Amino acid sequence: MASALITGASSGIGLELAKVFARDKVNLILVARSESKLQDLAVSLKNEFGITVHVLAKDLSNYNVAKEIFDWCNQNNITADYLVNNAGVGDFAFFANSEWHKQEQMINLNITALTYLTHLFLPGMVQRKFGKILNVASTAAFQPGPAMSVYFATKSFVLHFSEAIADELQGTGVTVTALCPGATESGFQSAAAMEDSKLFKGKKVPSSKVVAEYGYRAMQKGKRVAIHGTMNYIMANSVRFAPRNLVTKIARYMQGNP
């Protein structure tokens, strides 16, 4: 049976992706900070689908953790056929007023951990001539984001990095997909203190389950960029034709003030 390594698997899109992989009889390595949530999920998926589920309670904002995960897989003879880099955080604040440790954690988690895990697991996929990587970016990747400047910048990195290595991997049997959801009902808005932002307040947004199903299908097809939702697709692509200062103003308006 194939195996999938999923980061940020204790809630939101990561949790729902775990369910989708399990439904398709893919063994799982689940990574997140909350061991209790991961254990509960593991028991549920084992009982329902009869798969093997390993739990690694790790904080990927710490640099050495990516290598620890890779080494653990090697020591236990576990091959990751699928790598889902889903773990990420945000912060709704003007940069000048923000707390540096939150910005540093965001860069470490959203960029460094994702890139390092990909660098560790990708050579094996290429050698085996099979592998699929799903990097969770965001519609935030397509423009600057006042009030969430570092978050938008990190997601832009994820998108561009994913597209570039997807091109490099043509003909290897390995694909890379950047999933770009818009506002999604998950634990993200609470963790990023965004409940009162214009993106979420009083609005009905897609569920994590719907976004996860969409991302999973896109990954299996080898699609390079998967933007969830028709309006999100239109808005993400329309920024190419607008002056950059106007794009930033629109993003500022849509976010609102922290």
N, C-alpha and C positions, 0 to 999 in steps of 0.2 A: 504493500500500500504506500501511496505517496504521503509526504508530510509537508505541513505548512507551518512556518514560523510567523506569528502575528504579534506585533507590539501594540501596546495600548489596548489590550484585549479585554479589560475588565468592565468596559462600559462603551456606550455609543456605537459608532460605526465598527470599531474593532470587535466588540462583542458580537454584533450581528454578522460580521464576516466569519467569525469563528463558527457560528451556527450554520452558515451556508456551506462552508468547507466540510463540516461534520456531516451534514446532510448528504454530501457527495462522497462520503466514506474516505475522507482524507484525515490522516492522523495529525495531531496538533501539538505545537509547542507554544504555549501562551505566556506572554511576557507583559507585566505591568507592576506597579508598585504595591497594589493591594493583594496580598496573598489570600486573604479570606474570600474575596470576591472571585479570584481566579479558581480557588479550590471548589467553590460552590458551582461555578460554571463547568469545571472539569467533570464533576460528579454527574451533573445533569446531562452533559453531552455523551459521556461514557454510557450511561444508562439508556439513553434514547437511541443512540446510533451504533453502539458497540465498537467504538474506535478507541485508540490509545491517545491519552491526553497528558502531556507533561506541563508542569507549572513552574515558571521561574519568576519569583518575586524580585524584580530588579528596578532600579531607578536609572534610566538610560541617560539622564542629564549628567551622570558621572561618566567621565571619558572612558575608563577602563572596562565598563560593563559590557560594551559591545563585544570586546575580545573575550570576556568571560563567557558570554553566551555561545560564541563560536567554538571556544575550547570545550565547553560542556557538551555541545552536539558531537564534536569529534570523539571525545572520551566515551560517549555512549553510543557511538556508531549510528548516529542519526543524521540522515541526509535531508536537507531542506530543499524540496523541489519547488516550493513556493515561498517567497519572502514578502511579507506585507508590512511595510513601514508606515504604520498608522499613528503611533504615539506622537502627540504634539500638544502644545499649550499656546495660549494667547494672553494678551493683556490689554485692556481697554483703558488707555490713559495717554495724555499728551506726553511725548518723550521727555521733555524737560522736567515734568513732574513725576516721572515714573521711578520705580525702585530698580536700581541696577541689577540686583540679584535676579529679579524676574526676567529682565531682558537677557541676561547671561544664560539663565536656565533655558529660555526659549531658543536661543541660538544653538546651545549645546544639544537640545533635544530635537528640534525641528530640522536642523542642518547636520550637525556633526555626527550624531548617533545614526541618523538615516544613511549618511554617506559612508560612514565606517562599516556599518553592517552590510551594505551593498558591496563594498570593496572586499570584505571578508568572504561573503558567500558566493559572489558572482563567479570567480574563477572555477569553482567546482561545478557550477551549472554549465559553464562553457565546455569544460572537460567532458561532462556527461552528455552534452549536446541537447540538454533540456533544462528548462527552468522558466519561471514566470515571477516577475517582481511587480508588485503594486505599491506605488508610492502615493500616499494621500497628500495631495496639495490642496488647492482651494481656488474658487473664483477670485480670491484675493490676489492670486498670483499674476493677474493680468494688468494691475495698475497699482500706483502708490496708494497708501492708506493712512491718511491723517487720523490720529487718535489710536491707531494700531500700527505705527510705522514699521516696527521691527517684525511684527507678525507677517504683514503683507510682504515684506522683503524676504523673509525666510521661505515663504510659499512660492515666491518668484524663483528663488534658487531651486526648490524642489522640482518645479515645472521644467525649467531650462536644463537642469542636470539630467532629469529623466529623459527628455527628448534627445539630448545629445548622446547619452549612452545607448538609447534605443537604436539610434542610427549606427553607432559603432558595432552593435551586435547583430546586424543584418546577416542572415545566413548561418548563424551559430546554433539556432534552435532555442535561443533564449530571447524573451521579450520583456519589455519594460513599459508599464502603463502608469501615467499620472492621472489619478482620479481627482477631479476638481469639482467638489460639491459647493453649492452656495450655502446660505444659512440652513442649518439642519437641527432638528430636535435631538439634542444629546446633552451630555454633561458639560460640553465645551463652554456654552454661554455663561454658566454659573462659575466655572473655574476661571474664566477670563473677565468676570464681573461685567458681563454684557447684557444682563437681563433688561436693563432700561435703555439700551441702544435702539436706534430706529430700525435696525435690521431684525430685531426680535420682538420688541414690545408691541403687543396687540396683533401680531401677525401669525398666520398659520404657515408653518414651514414643514418641509418633508421630514419623514421619520428616518431615523438611522437605518432601519430595516430596508426601506425603499432604496436609499442611497447605497447600502451595502450590496444589495442584489444587483443594482445597476453596475457598480464597480467590479463585481465578481464576473459578470458577463463580459464586460469590456476587457478585463484581464485575460479571460480564457480565449477571447478572439485576438488578442495581441494588439489591441488598439493602443496607440501611443498616448493620446490625450482624450480623456473621457469627461466631458462637462455635463453634469446632471441638470436636466431641466431646460426646456426650450428658451425661456426668457433668460436664464443664466448663460446659455450658449450665445444668444444674440448680443447680450450686454458685454460678455467677455471678448467677443470678436469685434464689436463696434468701436472699442477703444483704439483700434489700429487707425481709424480714419478721423479721429478727433484730436485737436491740439492738446498737448500734454498738460498744460495748465488747466484746461477745461476738464480733462479727465480727473485731475486731482481735486478740483472743486466739487465735481459731482460725487466723488468718493467721500469727500468730507461731509457733504450734505446727507448722503445715505447713512453714514455712520452716526452723525449727530455728535454732540459734545459729551465727554466723559463726566 
